[in-house]
């Protein structure tokens, strides 16, 4: 008799920069979502898959829930909010703190509108004393009726196996959604674009705001090498100069850092050519948002 497996959907939510993408990469065991010390780096709902002897968890890593400032912001908030209603379990990531601010209160309000078990994940416990964690748990327990509260360190991997076990508790029995060796439903081109964008965000540090996107112009698989041509889109002429850098040094650095990880992803040598273009106010253009893959006819809530 075939053993029944548990399979279902879990979403990671939380304010920008709490470590959602880092945690998902840790749970999957492979880098799929980009990480950066800048908030709101995740723009699309990235779907990744964890499969074990117990069953399969399909993770939806959503953009951070925040107050939108433009059409890209509206899209990101809609994606995050709609996802809450579509899953079997919600993971809410917070930083270790006794202070529950307006942003957290906003998320609690969203969670009270859904009928889905919520696991509170207190991330970054490696940055505080162990005895302090109990007071953080107590603070949050008074605010909402959580199915579970699990402290973890996404960065170091502490307690992540316990988190996986907790998620499986709330999933239904059923057939696997994906083959056992599937890790993500993201097209390779999109992952490559995100890796380039991540390296640009890292290299540029505070000099450029979120106003960059990456468009893959072509990706050709030759016998021994993958030829990739990509364009970094920015909003201002002044930003273009910073991205290119003196004698092209910054663009070279971004390309070199990205190429290393793309080669690991594609398991092939890569020739990466980068250009920079200015498209003013692309974050408020429906056409350009769709072109960059951020506006996929999301239903209004």
C-alpha positions, -999 to +999 in steps of 0.1 A: +000+000+000+014+034-010+022+057+019+002+089+020+022+121+017+014+155+030+015+183+004+005+219+004+013+255+001+031+278+026+038+315+022+064+336+039+052+371+048+067+399+069+079+435+067+106+442+042+141+431+052+132+406+079+150+377+061+122+360+041+143+352+011+173+341+032+150+317+051+135+303+020+169+298+004+180+280+036+150+257+037+153+248+000+191+244+003+197+264-028+197+300-037+166+310-056+154+343-041+178+373-041+190+387-008+201+422-001+203+446+029+179+468+010+142+463+017+117+453-010+141+434-031+116+406-038+092+419-064+074+388-077+059+358-059+087+333-062+076+296-059+100+271-046+096+234-036+108+214-006+104+176-009+112+150+017+100+115+028+072+133+047+058+151+016+061+183-003+059+220+007+055+246-020+068+279-007+055+312-020+080+339-011+061+372-015+071+408-015+071+425+019+038+440+030+041+478+032+024+510+021+026+513-016+041+545-032+037+537-069+023+511-093+051+487-086+044+491-049+007+485-055+015+453-074+038+440-047+013+446-019-015+430-039+006+399-046+015+396-009-021+401+004-038+378-022-013+350-014-025+348+022-059+335+010-045+308-013-023+288+010-025+261+037-003+278+062+012+313+066+047+319+080+050+354+095+086+364+099+095+390+125+128+403+140+135+396+177+119+425+195+094+434+222+082+464+202+053+458+179+051+488+156+025+501+131+039+478+104+034+447+125-001+459+136-010+463+099+001+427+092-019+414+123-049+432+108-044+413+075-040+380+093-072+384+113-091+386+080-081+351+069-089+316+082-055+300+078-031+287+105-003+312+111+032+302+123+051+330+139+088+327+129+111+349+151+142+352+128+177+364+136+179+348+170+216+345+166+218+383+172+202+382+207+207+364+240+189+331+243+169+341+274+156+372+256+138+351+230+112+340+256+101+375+262+097+381+225+075+350+222+054+363+251+050+397+235+037+383+202+016+356+218-006+383+234-013+399+200-026+369+179-036+333+183-007+317+165-007+280+156+030+278+165+058+301+174+093+290+162+125+310+168+151+305+140+183+318+125+179+318+087+215+329+084+229+300+105+202+274+099+193+271+136+159+254+143+150+253+106+143+216+107+119+221+136+101+248+114+097+223+085+081+197+109+057+224+122+047+233+086+039+197+077+015+194+107-009+218+089-007+204+054-034+180+040-026+146+025-025+144-012-004+138-044+029+157-050+024+189-070+059+187-085+085+160-094+108+152-065+138+170-081+119+203-088+133+232-068+115+262-084+089+270-111+108+302-120+121+303-156+159+303-158+159+337-175+140+352-146+164+337-120+194+350-141+178+385-142+173+384-104+209+373-098+222+403-119+198+426-100+210+413-067+247+419-076+239+454-088+221+462-055+251+448-035+277+466-055+259+500-056+251+499-019+233+531-009+241+550-041+211+538-062+176+534-048+152+505-058+148+520-093+166+493-112+153+463-132+171+438-153+159+427-188+174+396-204+178+404-241+190+370-252+202+337-237+219+313-261+231+278-251+262+269-271+281+236-267+305+248-241+293+283-231+260+302-225+259+336-242+238+361-222+230+397-231+212+417-204+203+453-198+202+471-164+173+496-165+175+527-143+154+558-138+179+587-142+208+596-163+228+603-132+222+567-120+234+554-154+268+570-148+271+555-113+261+520-125+287+521-153+314+536-130+347+551-139+360+535-171+332+509-168+346+495-135+313+493-116+295+475-145+325+451-148+323+443-111+285+437-113+290+414-143+318+395-128+300+388-095+268+378-113+286+356-138+301+335-110+267+326-096+250+322-130+277+297-139+269+277-108+232+279-115+235+268-152+264+245-146+282+259-176+307+286-186+289+319-192+298+349-213+277+378-198+274+411-216+257+440-197+243+473-209+227+501-190+196+521-202+175+549-187+137+545-187+123+573-166+095+564-142+094+527-153+080+518-119+048+538-127+044+524-162+020+495-167+036+486-200+072+485-186+061+467-154+046+440-175+076+439-197+098+433-167+075+406-154+061+424-124+025+430-135+008+397-143-028+408-143-031+404-105-067+405-094-077+434-072-085+423-037 
